[in-house]
Amino acid sequence: MSQKIAVVTGSHKGLGLEIARQLAAQPGFVVIVTARKIESAELAKQTLTEEQLTVDAQQLDVTHADSVSQFTQWLEQNYGRVDVLVNNAGINPYYSAEESSILTAQPAVLLDTINTNAAGMLRITQALIPLMQRHGYGRIVNVSTEMAALELMGQDQYPIAPSYRASKVVMNALAVMMARELAGSNILFNSYSPGWMKTDMGGADAPFTVEEGAQTAVHLATLDEDAPTGKFFAEMRKFGGPISLPW
Ligand SMILES: NC(=O)c1ccc[n+]([C@@H]2O[C@H](COP(=O)([O-])OP(=O)(O)OC[C@H]3O[C@@H](n4cnc5c(N)ncnc54)[C@H](OP(=O)(O)O)[C@@H]3O)[C@@H](O)[C@H]2O)c1
C-alpha cells in the first residue's frame, strides 16, 4: 500500500478538521492539518494523533503568497510529494448588515471574500500542482456551495450573501478552467457543496453535521483515474451517491 500525502486548508476546526479526520482514517494516508495560526494547527494535530491518526501540522494562510510559498517548500522538503489537496478554507461575511442585499453589498468586502475563497484557492493550488505533476497523480477537491449555482441563485431559500455567493462562483469558474488544463494528467479536480452544516460559519440551526458534509470530500479525494473531473457535485448523503449540480 503506497503512502498518500493530503493537504486540507483551514483544517483546525469545522468542516476542514472533519475532512482531515476522515481522510487520515483512509488506508495509507498522512494528512497535513493547516491553519492561519500554527498553534491552532498543532492543537488539531494533537487531537487527531490522540485518535491514532497520522497527521502533521503547518501554518498556511491562503491570502499570503509568502505563507503559501513557505508551506510549499516545507512540504517538498519533508514529504517530497502531495497527492490530495482539499481547498476548504473560506470566509462568509454574512453577519454584516450590508450583505443582506445586493443593493448594499460593499465592493471592498466582495474583494476580500474573493481574495480568500477564490484567489486563495488559486494561490495554493498553483503552488501544489507541480508537485502532483511530478509523479502523475493528484486529486483536488474544492469545498464550494450550491448557493453559487447560477441556475439556483434567483430562486433558492438561502440568505442573499452576495459577496460569499459571488466569491464561490469565481472559485467554481477557476476549478473548471484548471480541470480543463489538467485533462489527461491523472490530476482530477472536482467541486462539491457540503450542505448547510453546524459550524461557526453555518450556525447552530443548520440541519447537517460536519461528519455528513465531509463524506463527499473524501469520496472525491480518492477517485479512480477514470472518474470525472471538472464537475460540481451535491453532497452524497442527500442522494445516496454523488450527483452533479448545475453550475
Ligand atoms: N457551514 C456551512 O453550512 C457551509 C455550507 C457550504 C459550504 N461551506 C464551506 O465549507 C468550508 C468550511 O467552512 P466551515 O463551515 O467549516 O466554516 P468555519 O468553521 O468558519 O471554518 C473556516 C475555516 O477556514 C479557515 N480560513 C479562513 N480564512 C483563511 C485563510 N486566509 N487561510 C487559511 N484558512 C482560512 C478558518 O481559519 P481561522 O479559524 O483562522 O479563521 C477555518 O479553519 C468553507 O469553504 C465554506 O464556504 C460551509
The ligand as an SDF file (V2000), in Angstrom:
LIG
                    3D

 48 52  0  0  0  0  0  0  0  0999 V2000
  -21.0530   25.6080    7.2100 N   0  0  0  0  0  0  0  0  0  0  0  0
  -21.8190   25.5100    6.1440 C   0  0  0  0  0  0  0  0  0  0  0  0
  -23.0430   25.3690    6.2540 O   0  0  0  0  0  0  0  0  0  0  0  0
  -21.1940   25.5110    4.7690 C   0  0  0  0  0  0  0  0  0  0  0  0
  -22.0340   25.2930    3.6530 C   0  0  0  0  0  0  0  0  0  0  0  0
  -21.4810   25.2550    2.3790 C   0  0  0  0  0  0  0  0  0  0  0  0
  -20.1150   25.4330    2.2250 C   0  0  0  0  0  0  0  0  0  0  0  0
  -19.3110   25.6420    3.3090 N   0  0  0  0  0  0  0  0  0  0  0  0
  -17.8770   25.8190    3.0760 C   0  0  0  0  0  0  0  0  0  0  0  0
  -17.1650   24.9260    3.8820 O   0  0  0  0  0  0  0  0  0  0  0  0
  -15.8490   25.4370    4.1520 C   0  0  0  0  0  0  0  0  0  0  0  0
  -15.5660   25.3190    5.6410 C   0  0  0  0  0  0  0  0  0  0  0  0
  -16.4960   26.1220    6.3410 O   0  0  0  0  0  0  0  0  0  0  0  0
  -16.9390   25.8720    7.8560 P   0  0  0  0  0  0  0  0  0  0  0  0
  -18.4120   25.8340    7.8760 O   0  0  0  0  0  0  0  0  0  0  0  0
  -16.1600   24.7660    8.4590 O   0  0  0  0  0  0  0  0  0  0  0  0
  -16.5210   27.2960    8.4740 O   0  0  0  0  0  0  0  0  0  0  0  0
  -15.5460   27.7050    9.6830 P   0  0  0  0  0  0  0  0  0  0  0  0
  -15.7840   26.8400   10.8620 O   0  0  0  0  0  0  0  0  0  0  0  0
  -15.6950   29.1650    9.7810 O   0  0  0  0  0  0  0  0  0  0  0  0
  -14.0890   27.3300    9.1080 O   0  0  0  0  0  0  0  0  0  0  0  0
  -13.4750   28.0660    8.0960 C   0  0  0  0  0  0  0  0  0  0  0  0
  -12.0220   27.6630    8.0580 C   0  0  0  0  0  0  0  0  0  0  0  0
  -11.3490   28.4230    7.0310 O   0  0  0  0  0  0  0  0  0  0  0  0
  -10.1950   28.9940    7.6120 C   0  0  0  0  0  0  0  0  0  0  0  0
   -9.7230   30.1820    6.9190 N   0  0  0  0  0  0  0  0  0  0  0  0
  -10.3660   31.3740    6.7520 C   0  0  0  0  0  0  0  0  0  0  0  0
   -9.5580   32.2300    6.0890 N   0  0  0  0  0  0  0  0  0  0  0  0
   -8.4110   31.5720    5.8370 C   0  0  0  0  0  0  0  0  0  0  0  0
   -7.2000   31.9110    5.1940 C   0  0  0  0  0  0  0  0  0  0  0  0
   -6.9830   33.1390    4.6840 N   0  0  0  0  0  0  0  0  0  0  0  0
   -6.2090   30.9820    5.0980 N   0  0  0  0  0  0  0  0  0  0  0  0
   -6.3910   29.7500    5.6240 C   0  0  0  0  0  0  0  0  0  0  0  0
   -7.5060   29.3640    6.2690 N   0  0  0  0  0  0  0  0  0  0  0  0
   -8.5060   30.2670    6.3720 C   0  0  0  0  0  0  0  0  0  0  0  0
  -10.5840   29.2720    9.0450 C   0  0  0  0  0  0  0  0  0  0  0  0
   -9.4510   29.5170    9.8400 O   0  0  0  0  0  0  0  0  0  0  0  0
   -9.4760   30.6560   11.0150 P   0  0  0  0  0  0  0  0  0  0  0  0
  -10.0740   29.9760   12.1990 O   0  0  0  0  0  0  0  0  0  0  0  0
   -8.0490   31.0100   11.1680 O   0  0  0  0  0  0  0  0  0  0  0  0
  -10.3210   31.7900   10.5180 O   0  0  0  0  0  0  0  0  0  0  0  0
  -11.2970   27.9730    9.3810 C   0  0  0  0  0  0  0  0  0  0  0  0
  -10.3650   26.9590    9.6540 O   0  0  0  0  0  0  0  0  0  0  0  0
  -15.8550   26.8750    3.6210 C   0  0  0  0  0  0  0  0  0  0  0  0
  -15.2060   26.9290    2.3590 O   0  0  0  0  0  0  0  0  0  0  0  0
  -17.3410   27.1910    3.4590 C   0  0  0  0  0  0  0  0  0  0  0  0
  -17.5760   28.1600    2.4570 O   0  0  0  0  0  0  0  0  0  0  0  0
  -19.8070   25.6990    4.5680 C   0  0  0  0  0  0  0  0  0  0  0  0
  1  2  1  0
  2  3  2  0
  2  4  1  0
  4  5  1  0
  4 48  2  0
  5  6  2  0
  6  7  1  0
  7  8  2  0
  8  9  1  0
  8 48  1  0
  9 10  1  0
  9 46  1  0
 10 11  1  0
 11 12  1  0
 11 44  1  0
 12 13  1  0
 13 14  1  0
 14 15  2  0
 14 16  1  0
 14 17  1  0
 17 18  1  0
 18 19  2  0
 18 20  1  0
 18 21  1  0
 21 22  1  0
 22 23  1  0
 23 24  1  0
 23 42  1  0
 24 25  1  0
 25 26  1  0
 25 36  1  0
 26 27  1  0
 26 35  1  0
 27 28  2  0
 28 29  1  0
 29 30  1  0
 29 35  2  0
 30 31  1  0
 30 32  2  0
 32 33  1  0
 33 34  2  0
 34 35  1  0
 36 37  1  0
 36 42  1  0
 37 38  1  0
 38 39  2  0
 38 40  1  0
 38 41  1  0
 42 43  1  0
 44 45  1  0
 44 46  1  0
 46 47  1  0
M  CHG  2   8   1  16  -1
M  END
$$$$
